[in-house]
Amino acid sequence: MPGETLAQFAPIDYVSKPIEFRDYLHPVVERIAQVIPKDVIWQLYASSPSETGGHIVFPYSRVNAAVMAARDYLRNVKLFPGDKIKLNQYYEKAAEQAFEALVWVEVGFQGLDNLANSPASNNWEG
């Protein structure tokens, strides 16, 4: 990935939308790109405009939100003990949220200490 910019992660159909690229997080994205595909990185770590003041921020992750979402999905699993379809749906969503948080922290930042010392942890967003 040497020489690439964060803009190369944006799908073509996003080019016309305002995007704030956080270039200081380029090394984080480089590490993540070693383990998951570019299009998945964009899906996981680009904000929706509604959560970031009307524009897209990339990369962006709210670890606290992902962890709380995983927790909530797992709580929902307990609500449908006999419904295997619902159980699988909620379990899958919980796993996706946990994956997002773990990859961001452990692969991208190489640990929580590094994330905590990064500007990406301001207000626990990144």
Summary of the structure (lengths in Angstrom):
residues: 126
radius of gyration: 15.7
end to end distance: 21.2
largest distance: 51.8
contacts: 346
relative contact order: 0.15
helix: 65%
strand: 5%
